[in-house]
Amino acid sequence: LIINDEHPQSIFATYYAKTFYTSLYEGSDYLNKSYDDCFDETNADLSEVEGIMNEVVSKKLHNAEKIMKFLYINIITIIDAFVCSIILSTITKDELLFNEYADEMLSKTEKKEFDCQQNGQKGDSEHKVLEKTMRISYANVDTIKNSFKAMNFKPLNFDKEIMDKHFKNRHILVHRNGKTKDGKRISITDVEVKKLLSDA
């Protein structure tokens, strides 16, 4: 057994130690996480955001709206990380599912490379799939649906129209500094943050 960073072992090898020794990613906790673990971690993060929001409201801070915008963005980031964690923790538990997911999510060029590497450097090809999965932004309803479809996973129960609006707000806040195309700033108060927490 050769353990190195250049050519990692297959994550499905019977001798695979789920630690940084055989993974390109030190602390790859998704290898040991269950859906419930992901859910509990996300709930804890959302509860922390809610606590900060309540504190800001109770203290009536003069820059409350700016803080609310940061919290709004943070909630979307938590959702993004939750979806990614679900995907990673699910596909790394089942080799057949992993390969089906890779087949759906990779481009034609990536598929050829994946198939070639499966023969000689299986660990390399698997880590490239994991890396691509972690690079994807899940602040988009269609991306989430396509990713879940690729692993035959039951879709999350949320209203597409409502979440699309939240994701659009996040895009404006992050990429346009909170300004719409006509130059108006969107307003994010504790009301919008509470709504997002509820919808999430």
C-alpha positions in Angstrom: 0.0 0.0 0.0 1.5 3.3 -1.1 0.2 6.4 0.6 1.0 9.7 -0.9 -0.6 13.0 -1.9 0.2 12.6 -5.6 -1.8 9.4 -6.1 -4.4 8.8 -3.4 -5.9 5.4 -2.8 -9.5 4.7 -4.0 -11.9 5.8 -1.3 -13.7 2.5 -1.8 -10.7 0.3 -1.2 -11.3 -2.1 1.7 -8.1 -0.9 3.4 -8.9 2.8 2.9 -8.3 4.7 6.1 -10.7 7.6 6.3 -8.1 10.2 7.4 -5.8 12.7 5.9 -3.2 10.0 5.2 -5.0 8.7 2.1 -7.0 11.8 1.1 -6.0 14.9 -0.8 -8.1 16.8 1.6 -7.0 16.8 5.2 -10.0 16.5 7.5 -12.3 15.1 4.8 -15.1 14.8 7.3 -17.7 14.0 4.7 -16.3 10.4 4.5 -17.5 9.8 8.1 -20.7 11.9 8.0 -24.3 10.7 7.8 -27.3 12.7 6.5 -28.3 13.3 10.2 -24.8 14.7 10.9 -25.1 17.2 8.1 -28.6 18.1 9.2 -27.6 18.6 12.8 -24.5 20.7 11.9 -26.6 22.9 9.6 -29.3 23.4 12.3 -26.6 24.4 14.8 -25.2 27.0 12.3 -28.6 28.4 11.5 -29.4 28.7 15.2 -26.2 30.6 15.8 -27.2 33.1 13.0 -30.6 33.4 14.5 -29.0 34.2 17.9 -26.9 36.9 16.4 -29.9 38.4 14.6 -31.9 38.5 17.8 -29.1 40.2 19.6 -28.7 42.8 16.9 -32.4 43.6 17.0 -32.6 43.8 20.8 -29.6 46.2 20.9 -31.1 48.3 18.1 -27.7 48.8 16.5 -27.4 51.7 14.1 -25.8 49.5 11.5 -28.3 46.7 11.9 -29.4 46.5 8.2 -25.8 46.1 7.1 -25.3 43.3 9.6 -28.6 41.7 8.4 -27.2 41.6 4.9 -24.1 39.7 6.1 -26.4 37.3 8.0 -28.6 36.8 4.9 -25.5 35.9 2.8 -24.3 33.6 5.6 -27.5 31.7 5.7 -27.3 31.0 1.9 -23.7 29.9 2.5 -24.9 27.5 5.2 -27.5 26.1 2.8 -24.9 25.7 0.0 -22.5 23.9 2.4 -25.4 21.6 3.6 -26.3 20.5 0.1 -22.6 19.9 -0.8 -22.2 17.9 2.4 -25.2 15.8 1.7 -23.9 15.0 -1.8 -20.4 14.1 -0.6 -21.4 12.1 2.4 -23.9 10.1 0.2 -21.8 9.3 -2.9 -18.8 8.3 -0.8 -20.7 5.6 0.9 -21.6 3.6 -2.3 -19.2 3.0 -5.2 -22.0 2.2 -7.7 -23.8 5.4 -6.8 -20.5 7.4 -6.9 -19.9 6.2 -10.5 -23.5 6.9 -11.5 -23.2 10.4 -10.1 -19.9 11.0 -11.9 -21.4 9.8 -15.1 -24.2 12.4 -14.8 -22.2 15.3 -13.5 -19.0 15.1 -15.6 -18.6 16.7 -19.1 -17.7 14.4 -22.0 -14.1 15.4 -21.8 -14.1 14.8 -18.0 -15.8 11.4 -18.5 -13.0 10.3 -20.8 -10.4 11.3 -18.3 -12.3 9.7 -15.5 -12.6 6.4 -17.4 -8.9 6.4 -18.3 -7.8 7.1 -14.8 -10.2 4.5 -13.3 -7.9 1.8 -14.8 -4.6 3.1 -13.4 -5.2 5.8 -10.8 -8.7 5.3 -9.5 -8.0 7.4 -6.4 -7.1 10.4 -8.7 -10.2 10.2 -10.7 -12.4 9.9 -7.6 -10.8 12.9 -6.0 -11.4 14.9 -9.2 -15.1 14.2 -8.9 -15.1 15.2 -5.3 -13.1 18.4 -6.1 -15.6 19.3 -8.8 -18.5 18.7 -6.5 -17.0 21.0 -3.9 -16.4 23.8 -6.5 -20.1 23.9 -7.6 -22.2 26.6 -6.2 -25.5 25.3 -4.8 -27.0 28.7 -4.4 -29.3 27.8 -7.3 -32.4 25.6 -7.2 -31.8 23.9 -10.6 -28.2 23.0 -9.6 -29.5 21.4 -6.4 -32.2 19.5 -8.3 -29.7 18.3 -11.0 -27.2 17.2 -8.4 -29.8 15.3 -6.4 -31.2 13.7 -9.6 -27.7 12.5 -10.5 -27.5 10.4 -7.3 -31.2 9.4 -7.4 -31.7 11.2 -4.1 -35.1 12.4 -2.8 -35.3 16.2 -3.6 -35.3 18.6 -0.7 -38.8 19.9 0.3 -38.8 23.6 -0.5 -40.7 26.1 -2.6 -38.7 26.7 -5.8 -40.1 30.2 -6.4 -39.4 31.4 -2.8 -35.8 29.9 -2.8 -35.1 31.4 -6.2 -35.9 34.8 -4.8 -33.6 34.3 -1.9 -30.8 33.1 -4.1 -31.4 36.1 -6.4 -31.1 38.4 -3.4 -27.9 36.7 -2.4 -26.5 37.2 -5.9 -27.3 40.9 -5.8 -25.7 41.3 -2.3 -22.5 39.3 -3.2 -21.9 40.3 -6.8 -23.5 43.7 -7.1 -22.9 45.1 -3.6 -26.6 45.0 -2.9 -27.6 47.1 -6.0 -30.2 46.0 -8.5 -29.7 46.6 -12.3 -31.4 49.9 -12.0 -29.1 51.0 -9.2 -31.5 50.6 -6.3 -30.2 49.0 -3.1 -32.2 46.0 -1.9 -33.4 46.2 1.7 -32.5 43.3 4.1 -33.9 43.7 7.6 -34.5 41.2 10.3 -37.9 40.5 8.6 -36.1 39.1 5.5 -33.6 37.2 7.6 -36.4 35.6 9.6 -38.2 34.7 6.4 -35.0 33.1 4.9 -34.4 31.2 8.2 -38.0 29.9 8.1 -37.8 28.9 4.4 -34.4 27.3 4.8 
